[in-house]
């Protein structure tokens, strides 16, 4: 059966629901209602139910949702119910912070190889993962078969790294470099820009402070 056409914002919200459900599991909460999910996530109960409806029936009227089962269903929807290998290119400060993030396993991801072009770093370990030269990426990934790569290098190196990842069989890239990458249509690139988020946050803070009622017009979207 073909996959349903799901809006990207709905998928992003599904990941937020999963994060909330994992916290509820840690607190030994067994069931949750759509209204409770609204209070926990800030996403309306109606939107929550609509997002779930893209993927079939969830929960029981009057009872709510089994937290553990819903967690597993969403993990299956996002295809993260089994561990997925991830390649990281860039062993600098950002790369070190990324590999140190403790939540990889919760979402079914594991950084299995790290690459860099700095001779001083090659051959050393980054959080228990050996740093390899970028030229070894195709050979290494023949064995690992990772489809996801993370780019954590300066902008002037990012395109060459993206090309290397794509040539090695990667079809999904998280790009932390502040540059737009060229890539074939079958490759999906998600750009992450901390500075852009801070700039938007700065605007919203100042707009809120300037608004007569303390709520800027932008916040209504």
Beta strands, then each sheet from edge to edge (+ up, - down):
strand 1: 31-32
strand 2: 65-66
strand 3: 84-89
strand 4: 109-116
strand 5: 125-126
strand 6: 129-133
strand 7: 148-151
strand 8: 172-175
strand 9: 188-191
sheet 1: 1+ 2-
sheet 2: 5+ 6- 4- 3- 7- 8- 9-
end
